[in-house]
Amino acid sequence: MPSIAIVGAGPGMGLAIARTFGSRGYDVALIARNRAKLDDLVGRLTAEGITAAAFPADVRDDDALTQALKDAATRFGAIDVLEHSPAPSIASVNLTSPSQTSPSDVQGWIDFLLYSAITATQAVLPAMREAGAGTLLFTNGAGSVDPIPMLGNVNPAQAALRNWVLNLHKELAGTGIQAAHVAIGVWVGAGGPPEIPTAEAEDIAPLYWDLHTQRDEAERVFTV
C-alpha cells in the first residue's frame, strides 16, 4: 500500500489530509510531539478503516524528526507522500510588528517552519529519488505570499519556506517527484478572529490530493 507521512499532525488539517489520502488506500504515518494526541488520531482513523500509526517527535529536533520518518518508512515500506504542516498552539505564539521584530523573534519561526521542512525532506527524498517517484507537500499561511503587519516575525519565515519549496519544485522537475506549496488564507475551523474568513479543514484537504495526482503545480493558495 502507498503511504503518507504527515509532519505536525493534529485534529484539524492533519486529520483531514489523513482522511483524504487514507480513504483512497494510503497508510498514514502521523508525526507530532504529543503521543496522547497522536494515539487519539490513530484511533479515530482506525475506526474509519484507515491504517495509521503514530511516530512522536518534536519537529524542532532534527534527529528525532529524521528518526520518526525513518521508522515510518520501515513500518510502511516507504514514504510515498510527505506532508509538512506543523502549527503551534495559539497560547504559545508571540507576534510582533515588522518595526518591532528582532532577529530572535524570527529565529524560532525559521526553526519551526523552514528548518523542519528541510530536515523532513532530507529524510525522505533519497528514497524517492531512488524510486523515481514521490510527492512533497508543504502547508503554510497566506502571509507567505501577502504579508500582514501583525505577523511581522512570522511572515519572513513563511516566505522563506515558500521560496525554498518553489525552488525545490523547479529542481525536481522531470524526476518524477512533485514538490508543492499550499498557502492557506483562512482560519481553519471555529474560534478565529471575527474579521478573518474561515473554512473547514475538510474543504481544504482535497487540494492536497489534486496537487499529488495532477503533479503540474508548484503552489495553491486557498481563500474564500
WOZIPE-V856415 format. One record per pair of residues at least 12 apart in sequence whose C-alpha atoms are under 6 Angstrom apart, sorted by the first residue. I is the first residue (numbers start at 1). J is the second residue. Records with the same first field share a line. If there is no record, write none. Layout:
I: J, J
This chain:
2: 26
3: 26, 27, 28, 79, 80
4: 28, 79, 80, 81, 82
5: 28, 29, 82
6: 30, 31, 83, 84
7: 31, 84, 85
8: 31, 32, 85, 86
9: 30, 31, 32
12: 201
13: 201
16: 201, 202, 205
17: 205
22: 50
27: 51, 52
28: 52
29: 52, 53
30: 54, 55
31: 55, 56
32: 56, 57
33: 56, 57, 58
35: 56
38: 54
55: 68
59: 116
60: 112
66: 123
80: 134
81: 134, 135, 136
82: 136
83: 137, 138
84: 138, 139
85: 139
95: 151
96: 152, 153
97: 149, 150, 152
98: 152
101: 153
105: 153
106: 153
109: 157
110: 157
114: 161
132: 176
133: 176, 177
134: 177
135: 177, 178, 179
136: 179
137: 179, 180
138: 181, 182
139: 182
140: 182, 183
141: 183, 184
142: 183, 184, 185
143: 155
144: 158, 159
178: 215
180: 218, 219
181: 219
182: 219, 220, 221
183: 221
184: 221, 222
185: 222, 223
186: 198
188: 200, 201
